[in-house]
Amino acid sequence: MDKAAEFYELALSISANNGLEESDKVATIKNNLAMIFKQLRKFEKAEGYYCEALETFQRTDGEQSSRVASVYNNLGVLYYSSMDVDRAQAMHERALAIRQNLNDGQMDPADLSQTFINLGAVYKAAGDFQKAEACVDRAKRIRAAMNGYHPNPRRSASLLIDKSL
């Protein structure tokens, strides 16, 4: 993981030297680097990179995009991992609000289901067991309706999504 972080940071440096730091591809690198730092338990660095990626995706895609929702989800997972339940809940609720409003071509049902699972875990940690159960039930219904559906591998590869709650 340390070596991967080193190479991602090198890629960021090369991008900055070539005037590409505001591109969506660099935002994807920052998102992925943030996930590495989360795994390394360097939460401040992870949060910083997630926030930078989020800002770029908001500029390039607008607030209502699957990539913005993915970064909100990732921030929620980060906050949950340090038991900052209130911030985790806020991020997952933002991700959910966006994902529920995307059209079928933009929304990946697996991502929507995962957001419900993540939000259910947050509600459970906050002691709201009814909301937690409702979220898990909704996630199960979405998964059941997918009926063999697999997300677009090209989109998934372009933005790693942290689903590790």
CNS distance restraints for C-alpha pairs under 8 A (distance, minus, plus):
assign (resid   1 and name CA) (resid   5 and name CA) 6.16 0.50 0.50
assign (resid   1 and name CA) (resid  36 and name CA) 6.41 0.50 0.50
assign (resid   1 and name CA) (resid  40 and name CA) 7.33 0.50 0.50
assign (resid   2 and name CA) (resid   6 and name CA) 6.21 0.50 0.50
assign (resid   2 and name CA) (resid  40 and name CA) 7.95 0.50 0.50
assign (resid   3 and name CA) (resid   7 and name CA) 6.33 0.50 0.50
assign (resid   4 and name CA) (resid   8 and name CA) 6.18 0.50 0.50
assign (resid   4 and name CA) (resid  36 and name CA) 7.76 0.50 0.50
assign (resid   5 and name CA) (resid   9 and name CA) 6.05 0.50 0.50
assign (resid   5 and name CA) (resid  33 and name CA) 6.14 0.50 0.50
assign (resid   5 and name CA) (resid  36 and name CA) 6.55 0.50 0.50
assign (resid   5 and name CA) (resid  37 and name CA) 7.50 0.50 0.50
assign (resid   6 and name CA) (resid  10 and name CA) 6.20 0.50 0.50
assign (resid   7 and name CA) (resid  11 and name CA) 6.21 0.50 0.50
assign (resid   8 and name CA) (resid  12 and name CA) 6.31 0.50 0.50
assign (resid   8 and name CA) (resid  29 and name CA) 6.69 0.50 0.50
assign (resid   8 and name CA) (resid  30 and name CA) 7.99 0.50 0.50
assign (resid   8 and name CA) (resid  33 and name CA) 6.34 0.50 0.50
assign (resid   9 and name CA) (resid  13 and name CA) 6.23 0.50 0.50
assign (resid   9 and name CA) (resid  33 and name CA) 7.77 0.50 0.50
assign (resid  10 and name CA) (resid  14 and name CA) 6.23 0.50 0.50
assign (resid  11 and name CA) (resid  15 and name CA) 6.08 0.50 0.50
assign (resid  12 and name CA) (resid  16 and name CA) 6.12 0.50 0.50
assign (resid  12 and name CA) (resid  21 and name CA) 7.24 0.50 0.50
assign (resid  12 and name CA) (resid  26 and name CA) 6.86 0.50 0.50
assign (resid  12 and name CA) (resid  29 and name CA) 7.51 0.50 0.50
assign (resid  12 and name CA) (resid  30 and name CA) 7.92 0.50 0.50
assign (resid  13 and name CA) (resid  17 and name CA) 6.17 0.50 0.50
assign (resid  14 and name CA) (resid  18 and name CA) 6.33 0.50 0.50
assign (resid  15 and name CA) (resid  19 and name CA) 6.25 0.50 0.50
assign (resid  15 and name CA) (resid  20 and name CA) 4.94 0.50 0.50
assign (resid  15 and name CA) (resid  21 and name CA) 5.59 0.50 0.50
assign (resid  15 and name CA) (resid  26 and name CA) 7.24 0.50 0.50
assign (resid  16 and name CA) (resid  20 and name CA) 5.65 0.50 0.50
assign (resid  16 and name CA) (resid  21 and name CA) 4.94 0.50 0.50
assign (resid  20 and name CA) (resid  26 and name CA) 7.22 0.50 0.50
assign (resid  21 and name CA) (resid  26 and name CA) 5.96 0.50 0.50
assign (resid  21 and name CA) (resid  27 and name CA) 7.93 0.50 0.50
assign (resid  22 and name CA) (resid  26 and name CA) 6.78 0.50 0.50
assign (resid  22 and name CA) (resid  27 and name CA) 7.32 0.50 0.50
assign (resid  22 and name CA) (resid  56 and name CA) 6.27 0.50 0.50
assign (resid  23 and name CA) (resid  27 and name CA) 6.44 0.50 0.50
assign (resid  23 and name CA) (resid  56 and name CA) 7.18 0.50 0.50
assign (resid  23 and name CA) (resid  60 and name CA) 7.90 0.50 0.50
assign (resid  24 and name CA) (resid  28 and name CA) 6.25 0.50 0.50
assign (resid  24 and name CA) (resid  56 and name CA) 6.55 0.50 0.50
assign (resid  24 and name CA) (resid  57 and name CA) 6.35 0.50 0.50
assign (resid  24 and name CA) (resid  60 and name CA) 6.84 0.50 0.50
assign (resid  25 and name CA) (resid  29 and name CA) 6.44 0.50 0.50
assign (resid  26 and name CA) (resid  30 and name CA) 6.24 0.50 0.50
assign (resid  26 and name CA) (resid  53 and name CA) 7.84 0.50 0.50
assign (resid  27 and name CA) (resid  31 and name CA) 6.17 0.50 0.50
assign (resid  27 and name CA) (resid  52 and name CA) 7.10 0.50 0.50
assign (resid  27 and name CA) (resid  53 and name CA) 4.30 0.50 0.50
assign (resid  27 and name CA) (resid  54 and name CA) 7.50 0.50 0.50
assign (resid  27 and name CA) (resid  56 and name CA) 6.10 0.50 0.50
assign (resid  27 and name CA) (resid  57 and name CA) 6.89 0.50 0.50
assign (resid  28 and name CA) (resid  32 and name CA) 6.18 0.50 0.50
assign (resid  28 and name CA) (resid  53 and name CA) 6.68 0.50 0.50
assign (resid  28 and name CA) (resid 158 and name CA) 7.01 0.50 0.50
assign (resid  28 and name CA) (resid 159 and name CA) 5.65 0.50 0.50
assign (resid  28 and name CA) (resid 160 and name CA) 7.81 0.50 0.50
assign (resid  29 and name CA) (resid  33 and name CA) 5.97 0.50 0.50
assign (resid  30 and name CA) (resid  34 and name CA) 6.02 0.50 0.50
assign (resid  30 and name CA) (resid  49 and name CA) 5.18 0.50 0.50
assign (resid  30 and name CA) (resid  50 and name CA) 6.54 0.50 0.50
assign (resid  30 and name CA) (resid  52 and name CA) 7.12 0.50 0.50
assign (resid  30 and name CA) (resid  53 and name CA) 5.64 0.50 0.50
assign (resid  31 and name CA) (resid  35 and name CA) 6.52 0.50 0.50
assign (resid  31 and name CA) (resid  49 and name CA) 6.23 0.50 0.50
assign (resid  31 and name CA) (resid  50 and name CA) 5.29 0.50 0.50
assign (resid  31 and name CA) (resid  53 and name CA) 5.69 0.50 0.50
assign (resid  31 and name CA) (resid  71 and name CA) 7.12 0.50 0.50
assign (resid  31 and name CA) (resid 159 and name CA) 7.49 0.50 0.50
assign (resid  31 and name CA) (resid 160 and name CA) 7.46 0.50 0.50
assign (resid  32 and name CA) (resid  36 and name CA) 6.54 0.50 0.50
assign (resid  32 and name CA) (resid 159 and name CA) 7.39 0.50 0.50
assign (resid  32 and name CA) (resid 160 and name CA) 6.15 0.50 0.50
assign (resid  33 and name CA) (resid  37 and name CA) 6.33 0.50 0.50
assign (resid  33 and name CA) (resid  46 and name CA) 7.28 0.50 0.50
assign (resid  33 and name CA) (resid  49 and name CA) 7.00 0.50 0.50
assign (resid  34 and name CA) (resid  38 and name CA) 6.10 0.50 0.50
assign (resid  34 and name CA) (resid  45 and name CA) 6.92 0.50 0.50
assign (resid  34 and name CA) (resid  46 and name CA) 4.00 0.50 0.50
assign (resid  34 and name CA) (resid  47 and name CA) 6.75 0.50 0.50
assign (resid  34 and name CA) (resid  48 and name CA) 7.66 0.50 0.50
assign (resid  34 and name CA) (resid  49 and name CA) 5.24 0.50 0.50
assign (resid  34 and name CA) (resid  50 and name CA) 5.76 0.50 0.50
assign (resid  35 and name CA) (resid  39 and name CA) 6.28 0.50 0.50
assign (resid  35 and name CA) (resid  46 and name CA) 6.54 0.50 0.50
assign (resid  35 and name CA) (resid  74 and name CA) 7.92 0.50 0.50
assign (resid  35 and name CA) (resid 162 and name CA) 6.89 0.50 0.50
assign (resid  36 and name CA) (resid  40 and name CA) 6.26 0.50 0.50
assign (resid  36 and name CA) (resid  46 and name CA) 7.60 0.50 0.50
assign (resid  37 and name CA) (resid  41 and name CA) 6.07 0.50 0.50
assign (resid  37 and name CA) (resid  42 and name CA) 5.08 0.50 0.50
assign (resid  37 and name CA) (resid  43 and name CA) 6.59 0.50 0.50
assign (resid  37 and name CA) (resid  45 and name CA) 6.43 0.50 0.50
assign (resid  37 and name CA) (resid  46 and name CA) 5.04 0.50 0.50
assign (resid  38 and name CA) (resid  42 and name CA) 5.67 0.50 0.50
assign (resid  38 and name CA) (resid  43 and name CA) 5.50 0.50 0.50
assign (resid  38 and name CA) (resid  46 and name CA) 5.50 0.50 0.50
assign (resid  38 and name CA) (resid  78 and name CA) 6.70 0.50 0.50
assign (resid  42 and name CA) (resid  46 and name CA) 6.27 0.50 0.50
assign (resid  43 and name CA) (resid  47 and name CA) 5.99 0.50 0.50
assign (resid  43 and name CA) (resid  78 and name CA) 7.28 0.50 0.50
assign (resid  44 and name CA) (resid  48 and name CA) 6.20 0.50 0.50
assign (resid  45 and name CA) (resid  49 and name CA) 6.33 0.50 0.50
assign (resid  46 and name CA) (resid  50 and name CA) 6.16 0.50 0.50
assign (resid  46 and name CA) (resid  78 and name CA) 7.91 0.50 0.50
assign (resid  47 and name CA) (resid  51 and name CA) 6.08 0.50 0.50
assign (resid  47 and name CA) (resid  75 and name CA) 6.99 0.50 0.50
assign (resid  47 and name CA) (resid  78 and name CA) 7.50 0.50 0.50
assign (resid  48 and name CA) (resid  52 and name CA) 6.26 0.50 0.50
assign (resid  49 and name CA) (resid  53 and name CA) 6.12 0.50 0.50
assign (resid  50 and name CA) (resid  54 and name CA) 6.03 0.50 0.50
assign (resid  50 and name CA) (resid  71 and name CA) 6.52 0.50 0.50
assign (resid  50 and name CA) (resid  74 and name CA) 7.62 0.50 0.50
assign (resid  50 and name CA) (resid  75 and name CA) 6.70 0.50 0.50
assign (resid  51 and name CA) (resid  55 and name CA) 6.18 0.50 0.50
assign (resid  52 and name CA) (resid  56 and name CA) 6.39 0.50 0.50
assign (resid  53 and name CA) (resid  57 and name CA) 6.18 0.50 0.50
assign (resid  53 and name CA) (resid  71 and name CA) 7.41 0.50 0.50
assign (resid  54 and name CA) (resid  58 and name CA) 6.04 0.50 0.50
assign (resid  54 and name CA) (resid  68 and name CA) 6.03 0.50 0.50
assign (resid  54 and name CA) (resid  71 and name CA) 6.00 0.50 0.50
assign (resid  54 and name CA) (resid  72 and name CA) 7.61 0.50 0.50
assign (resid  55 and name CA) (resid  59 and name CA) 6.31 0.50 0.50
assign (resid  56 and name CA) (resid  60 and name CA) 6.10 0.50 0.50
assign (resid  57 and name CA) (resid  61 and name CA) 5.41 0.50 0.50
assign (resid  57 and name CA) (resid  62 and name CA) 6.91 0.50 0.50
assign (resid  57 and name CA) (resid  63 and name CA) 7.87 0.50 0.50
assign (resid  57 and name CA) (resid  67 and name CA) 6.63 0.50 0.50
assign (resid  57 and name CA) (resid  68 and name CA) 5.86 0.50 0.50
assign (resid  58 and name CA) (resid  62 and name CA) 4.56 0.50 0.50
assign (resid  58 and name CA) (resid  63 and name CA) 5.06 0.50 0.50
assign (resid  58 and name CA) (resid  68 and name CA) 6.34 0.50 0.50
assign (resid  59 and name CA) (resid  63 and name CA) 7.95 0.50 0.50
assign (resid  61 and name CA) (resid  65 and name CA) 6.07 0.50 0.50
assign (resid  61 and name CA) (resid  67 and name CA) 7.86 0.50 0.50
assign (resid  61 and name CA) (resid  68 and name CA) 7.78 0.50 0.50
assign (resid  62 and name CA) (resid  68 and name CA) 7.94 0.50 0.50
assign (resid  63 and name CA) (resid  68 and name CA) 6.36 0.50 0.50
assign (resid  64 and name CA) (resid  68 and name CA) 6.99 0.50 0.50
assign (resid  64 and name CA) (resid  69 and name CA) 7.61 0.50 0.50
assign (resid  64 and name CA) (resid  98 and name CA) 5.60 0.50 0.50
assign (resid  64 and name CA) (resid 101 and name CA) 7.82 0.50 0.50
assign (resid  64 and name CA) (resid 102 and name CA) 7.34 0.50 0.50
assign (resid  65 and name CA) (resid  69 and name CA) 6.32 0.50 0.50
assign (resid  65 and name CA) (resid  98 and name CA) 6.93 0.50 0.50
assign (resid  65 and name CA) (resid  99 and name CA) 7.82 0.50 0.50
assign (resid  65 and name CA) (resid 102 and name CA) 7.25 0.50 0.50
assign (resid  65 and name CA) (resid 106 and name CA) 7.71 0.50 0.50
assign (resid  66 and name CA) (resid  70 and name CA) 6.09 0.50 0.50
assign (resid  66 and name CA) (resid  98 and name CA) 7.44 0.50 0.50
assign (resid  66 and name CA) (resid  99 and name CA) 6.64 0.50 0.50
assign (resid  66 and name CA) (resid 102 and name CA) 7.53 0.50 0.50
assign (resid  66 and name CA) (resid 106 and name CA) 6.54 0.50 0.50
assign (resid  66 and name CA) (resid 107 and name CA) 6.65 0.50 0.50
assign (resid  67 and name CA) (resid  71 and name CA) 6.37 0.50 0.50
assign (resid  67 and name CA) (resid 159 and name CA) 7.35 0.50 0.50
assign (resid  68 and name CA) (resid  72 and name CA) 6.30 0.50 0.50
assign (resid  68 and name CA) (resid  95 and name CA) 7.64 0.50 0.50
assign (resid  69 and name CA) (resid  73 and name CA) 6.10 0.50 0.50
assign (resid  69 and name CA) (resid  94 and name CA) 7.15 0.50 0.50
assign (resid  69 and name CA) (resid  95 and name CA) 4.28 0.50 0.50
assign (resid  69 and name CA) (resid  96 and name CA) 7.35 0.50 0.50
assign (resid  69 and name CA) (resid  98 and name CA) 6.03 0.50 0.50
assign (resid  69 and name CA) (resid  99 and name CA) 6.51 0.50 0.50
assign (resid  70 and name CA) (resid  74 and name CA) 6.13 0.50 0.50
assign (resid  70 and name CA) (resid  95 and name CA) 6.77 0.50 0.50
assign (resid  70 and name CA) (resid 161 and name CA) 6.09 0.50 0.50
assign (resid  71 and name CA) (resid  75 and name CA) 6.09 0.50 0.50
assign (resid  71 and name CA) (resid  95 and name CA) 7.99 0.50 0.50
assign (resid  71 and name CA) (resid 161 and name CA) 7.60 0.50 0.50
assign (resid  72 and name CA) (resid  76 and name CA) 6.18 0.50 0.50
assign (resid  72 and name CA) (resid  91 and name CA) 5.10 0.50 0.50
assign (resid  72 and name CA) (resid  92 and name CA) 6.41 0.50 0.50
assign (resid  72 and name CA) (resid  94 and name CA) 6.66 0.50 0.50
assign (resid  72 and name CA) (resid  95 and name CA) 5.35 0.50 0.50
assign (resid  73 and name CA) (resid  77 and name CA) 6.32 0.50 0.50
assign (resid  73 and name CA) (resid  91 and name CA) 6.15 0.50 0.50
assign (resid  73 and name CA) (resid  92 and name CA) 5.32 0.50 0.50
assign (resid  73 and name CA) (resid  95 and name CA) 5.60 0.50 0.50
assign (resid  73 and name CA) (resid 115 and name CA) 6.83 0.50 0.50
assign (resid  73 and name CA) (resid 161 and name CA) 7.86 0.50 0.50
assign (resid  73 and name CA) (resid 162 and name CA) 7.40 0.50 0.50
assign (resid  74 and name CA) (resid  78 and name CA) 6.22 0.50 0.50
assign (resid  74 and name CA) (resid 161 and name CA) 6.60 0.50 0.50
assign (resid  74 and name CA) (resid 162 and name CA) 5.29 0.50 0.50
assign (resid  74 and name CA) (resid 163 and name CA) 7.52 0.50 0.50
assign (resid  75 and name CA) (resid  79 and name CA) 6.14 0.50 0.50
assign (resid  75 and name CA) (resid  88 and name CA) 7.06 0.50 0.50
assign (resid  75 and name CA) (resid  91 and name CA) 6.36 0.50 0.50
assign (resid  76 and name CA) (resid  80 and name CA) 6.01 0.50 0.50
assign (resid  76 and name CA) (resid  87 and name CA) 6.91 0.50 0.50
assign (resid  76 and name CA) (resid  88 and name CA) 4.01 0.50 0.50
assign (resid  76 and name CA) (resid  89 and name CA) 6.67 0.50 0.50
assign (resid  76 and name CA) (resid  90 and name CA) 7.48 0.50 0.50
assign (resid  76 and name CA) (resid  91 and name CA) 4.86 0.50 0.50
assign (resid  76 and name CA) (resid  92 and name CA) 5.44 0.50 0.50
assign (resid  77 and name CA) (resid  81 and name CA) 6.08 0.50 0.50
assign (resid  77 and name CA) (resid  88 and name CA) 6.58 0.50 0.50
assign (resid  77 and name CA) (resid 118 and name CA) 7.45 0.50 0.50
assign (resid  77 and name CA) (resid 162 and name CA) 7.06 0.50 0.50
assign (resid  77 and name CA) (resid 163 and name CA) 7.38 0.50 0.50
assign (resid  77 and name CA) (resid 164 and name CA) 7.02 0.50 0.50
assign (resid  77 and name CA) (resid 165 and name CA) 6.14 0.50 0.50
assign (resid  78 and name CA) (resid  82 and name CA) 6.74 0.50 0.50
assign (resid  78 and name CA) (resid  88 and name CA) 7.49 0.50 0.50
assign (resid  79 and name CA) (resid  83 and name CA) 6.16 0.50 0.50
assign (resid  79 and name CA) (resid  84 and name CA) 5.01 0.50 0.50
assign (resid  79 and name CA) (resid  85 and name CA) 6.76 0.50 0.50
assign (resid  79 and name CA) (resid  87 and name CA) 6.22 0.50 0.50
assign (resid  79 and name CA) (resid  88 and name CA) 4.94 0.50 0.50
assign (resid  80 and name CA) (resid  84 and name CA) 5.48 0.50 0.50
assign (resid  80 and name CA) (resid  85 and name CA) 5.63 0.50 0.50
assign (resid  80 and name CA) (resid  87 and name CA) 7.90 0.50 0.50
assign (resid  80 and name CA) (resid  88 and name CA) 5.25 0.50 0.50
assign (resid  80 and name CA) (resid 122 and name CA) 7.10 0.50 0.50
assign (resid  80 and name CA) (resid 165 and name CA) 7.66 0.50 0.50
assign (resid  81 and name CA) (resid 165 and name CA) 7.58 0.50 0.50
assign (resid  84 and name CA) (resid  88 and name CA) 6.14 0.50 0.50
assign (resid  85 and name CA) (resid  89 and name CA) 5.98 0.50 0.50
assign (resid  85 and name CA) (resid 122 and name CA) 6.17 0.50 0.50
assign (resid  85 and name CA) (resid 125 and name CA) 7.10 0.50 0.50
assign (resid  85 and name CA) (resid 126 and name CA) 6.77 0.50 0.50
assign (resid  86 and name CA) (resid  90 and name CA) 6.31 0.50 0.50
assign (resid  87 and name CA) (resid  91 and name CA) 6.27 0.50 0.50
assign (resid  88 and name CA) (resid  92 and name CA) 6.19 0.50 0.50
assign (resid  88 and name CA) (resid 122 and name CA) 6.89 0.50 0.50
assign (resid  89 and name CA) (resid  93 and name CA) 5.98 0.50 0.50
assign (resid  89 and name CA) (resid 119 and name CA) 6.46 0.50 0.50
assign (resid  89 and name CA) (resid 122 and name CA) 6.01 0.50 0.50
assign (resid  89 and name CA) (resid 123 and name CA) 7.48 0.50 0.50
assign (resid  90 and name CA) (resid  94 and name CA) 6.23 0.50 0.50
assign (resid  91 and name CA) (resid  95 and name CA) 6.23 0.50 0.50
assign (resid  92 and name CA) (resid  96 and name CA) 6.02 0.50 0.50
assign (resid  92 and name CA) (resid 115 and name CA) 6.45 0.50 0.50
assign (resid  92 and name CA) (resid 118 and name CA) 7.07 0.50 0.50
assign (resid  92 and name CA) (resid 119 and name CA) 5.80 0.50 0.50
assign (resid  93 and name CA) (resid  97 and name CA) 6.09 0.50 0.50
assign (resid  93 and name CA) (resid 119 and name CA) 7.17 0.50 0.50
assign (resid  94 and name CA) (resid  98 and name CA) 6.35 0.50 0.50
assign (resid  95 and name CA) (resid  99 and name CA) 6.10 0.50 0.50
assign (resid  95 and name CA) (resid 115 and name CA) 7.11 0.50 0.50
assign (resid  96 and name CA) (resid 100 and name CA) 5.96 0.50 0.50
assign (resid  96 and name CA) (resid 112 and name CA) 6.92 0.50 0.50
assign (resid  96 and name CA) (resid 115 and name CA) 6.18 0.50 0.50
assign (resid  96 and name CA) (resid 116 and name CA) 7.41 0.50 0.50
assign (resid  97 and name CA) (resid 101 and name CA) 6.55 0.50 0.50
assign (resid  98 and name CA) (resid 102 and name CA) 6.47 0.50 0.50
assign (resid  99 and name CA) (resid 107 and name CA) 6.26 0.50 0.50
assign (resid  99 and name CA) (resid 112 and name CA) 6.19 0.50 0.50
assign (resid 100 and name CA) (resid 107 and name CA) 7.98 0.50 0.50
assign (resid 100 and name CA) (resid 112 and name CA) 7.42 0.50 0.50
assign (resid 102 and name CA) (resid 106 and name CA) 5.81 0.50 0.50
assign (resid 102 and name CA) (resid 107 and name CA) 5.47 0.50 0.50
assign (resid 103 and name CA) (resid 107 and name CA) 6.03 0.50 0.50
assign (resid 104 and name CA) (resid 108 and name CA) 7.59 0.50 0.50
assign (resid 107 and name CA) (resid 111 and name CA) 7.66 0.50 0.50
assign (resid 107 and name CA) (resid 112 and name CA) 7.54 0.50 0.50
assign (resid 108 and name CA) (resid 112 and name CA) 6.49 0.50 0.50
assign (resid 108 and name CA) (resid 151 and name CA) 6.20 0.50 0.50
assign (resid 109 and name CA) (resid 113 and name CA) 6.03 0.50 0.50
assign (resid 109 and name CA) (resid 142 and name CA) 6.68 0.50 0.50
assign (resid 109 and name CA) (resid 143 and name CA) 7.49 0.50 0.50
assign (resid 109 and name CA) (resid 146 and name CA) 7.12 0.50 0.50
assign (resid 109 and name CA) (resid 151 and name CA) 7.87 0.50 0.50
assign (resid 110 and name CA) (resid 114 and name CA) 6.11 0.50 0.50
assign (resid 110 and name CA) (resid 142 and name CA) 7.74 0.50 0.50
assign (resid 110 and name CA) (resid 143 and name CA) 6.91 0.50 0.50
assign (resid 110 and name CA) (resid 151 and name CA) 7.05 0.50 0.50
assign (resid 111 and name CA) (resid 115 and name CA) 6.19 0.50 0.50
assign (resid 112 and name CA) (resid 116 and name CA) 6.48 0.50 0.50
assign (resid 112 and name CA) (resid 139 and name CA) 7.63 0.50 0.50
assign (resid 112 and name CA) (resid 142 and name CA) 7.91 0.50 0.50
assign (resid 113 and name CA) (resid 117 and name CA) 6.37 0.50 0.50
assign (resid 113 and name CA) (resid 138 and name CA) 7.40 0.50 0.50
assign (resid 113 and name CA) (resid 139 and name CA) 4.37 0.50 0.50
assign (resid 113 and name CA) (resid 140 and name CA) 7.36 0.50 0.50
assign (resid 113 and name CA) (resid 142 and name CA) 5.95 0.50 0.50
assign (resid 113 and name CA) (resid 143 and name CA) 6.61 0.50 0.50
assign (resid 114 and name CA) (resid 118 and name CA) 6.09 0.50 0.50
assign (resid 114 and name CA) (resid 139 and name CA) 6.91 0.50 0.50
assign (resid 114 and name CA) (resid 163 and name CA) 6.84 0.50 0.50
assign (resid 115 and name CA) (resid 119 and name CA) 5.99 0.50 0.50
assign (resid 116 and name CA) (resid 120 and name CA) 5.94 0.50 0.50
assign (resid 116 and name CA) (resid 135 and name CA) 5.02 0.50 0.50
assign (resid 116 and name CA) (resid 136 and name CA) 6.30 0.50 0.50
assign (resid 116 and name CA) (resid 138 and name CA) 6.86 0.50 0.50
assign (resid 116 and name CA) (resid 139 and name CA) 5.49 0.50 0.50
assign (resid 117 and name CA) (resid 121 and name CA) 6.33 0.50 0.50
assign (resid 117 and name CA) (resid 135 and name CA) 6.29 0.50 0.50
assign (resid 117 and name CA) (resid 136 and name CA) 5.48 0.50 0.50
assign (resid 117 and name CA) (resid 139 and name CA) 6.15 0.50 0.50
assign (resid 118 and name CA) (resid 122 and name CA) 6.41 0.50 0.50
assign (resid 118 and name CA) (resid 163 and name CA) 7.88 0.50 0.50
assign (resid 118 and name CA) (resid 165 and name CA) 6.14 0.50 0.50
assign (resid 119 and name CA) (resid 123 and name CA) 6.15 0.50 0.50
assign (resid 119 and name CA) (resid 132 and name CA) 7.22 0.50 0.50
assign (resid 119 and name CA) (resid 135 and name CA) 6.79 0.50 0.50
assign (resid 120 and name CA) (resid 124 and name CA) 6.10 0.50 0.50
assign (resid 120 and name CA) (resid 131 and name CA) 6.79 0.50 0.50
assign (resid 120 and name CA) (resid 132 and name CA) 3.96 0.50 0.50
assign (resid 120 and name CA) (resid 133 and name CA) 6.68 0.50 0.50
assign (resid 120 and name CA) (resid 134 and name CA) 7.59 0.50 0.50
assign (resid 120 and name CA) (resid 135 and name CA) 5.03 0.50 0.50
assign (resid 120 and name CA) (resid 136 and name CA) 5.89 0.50 0.50
assign (resid 121 and name CA) (resid 125 and name CA) 6.19 0.50 0.50
assign (resid 121 and name CA) (resid 132 and name CA) 6.45 0.50 0.50
assign (resid 121 and name CA) (resid 165 and name CA) 7.46 0.50 0.50
assign (resid 122 and name CA) (resid 126 and name CA) 6.21 0.50 0.50
assign (resid 122 and name CA) (resid 132 and name CA) 7.54 0.50 0.50
assign (resid 123 and name CA) (resid 127 and name CA) 6.24 0.50 0.50
assign (resid 123 and name CA) (resid 128 and name CA) 5.12 0.50 0.50
assign (resid 123 and name CA) (resid 129 and name CA) 6.59 0.50 0.50
assign (resid 123 and name CA) (resid 131 and name CA) 6.23 0.50 0.50
assign (resid 123 and name CA) (resid 132 and name CA) 5.02 0.50 0.50
assign (resid 124 and name CA) (resid 128 and name CA) 5.47 0.50 0.50
assign (resid 124 and name CA) (resid 129 and name CA) 5.27 0.50 0.50
assign (resid 124 and name CA) (resid 131 and name CA) 7.80 0.50 0.50
assign (resid 124 and name CA) (resid 132 and name CA) 5.30 0.50 0.50
assign (resid 128 and name CA) (resid 132 and name CA) 6.28 0.50 0.50
assign (resid 129 and name CA) (resid 133 and name CA) 6.03 0.50 0.50
assign (resid 130 and name CA) (resid 134 and name CA) 6.20 0.50 0.50
assign (resid 131 and name CA) (resid 135 and name CA) 6.17 0.50 0.50
assign (resid 132 and name CA) (resid 136 and name CA) 6.34 0.50 0.50
assign (resid 133 and name CA) (resid 137 and name CA) 6.08 0.50 0.50
assign (resid 134 and name CA) (resid 138 and name CA) 6.14 0.50 0.50
assign (resid 135 and name CA) (resid 139 and name CA) 6.20 0.50 0.50
assign (resid 136 and name CA) (resid 140 and name CA) 6.23 0.50 0.50
assign (resid 137 and name CA) (resid 141 and name CA) 6.32 0.50 0.50
assign (resid 138 and name CA) (resid 142 and name CA) 6.27 0.50 0.50
assign (resid 139 and name CA) (resid 143 and name CA) 6.20 0.50 0.50
assign (resid 140 and name CA) (resid 144 and name CA) 6.07 0.50 0.50
assign (resid 141 and name CA) (resid 145 and name CA) 6.15 0.50 0.50
assign (resid 142 and name CA) (resid 146 and name CA) 6.34 0.50 0.50
assign (resid 143 and name CA) (resid 147 and name CA) 7.42 0.50 0.50
assign (resid 151 and name CA) (resid 155 and name CA) 7.96 0.50 0.50
assign (resid 151 and name CA) (resid 156 and name CA) 7.18 0.50 0.50
assign (resid 152 and name CA) (resid 156 and name CA) 6.32 0.50 0.50
assign (resid 153 and name CA) (resid 157 and name CA) 5.95 0.50 0.50
assign (resid 154 and name CA) (resid 158 and name CA) 6.35 0.50 0.50
assign (resid 155 and name CA) (resid 159 and name CA) 6.75 0.50 0.50
assign (resid 156 and name CA) (resid 160 and name CA) 6.21 0.50 0.50
assign (resid 156 and name CA) (resid 161 and name CA) 7.63 0.50 0.50
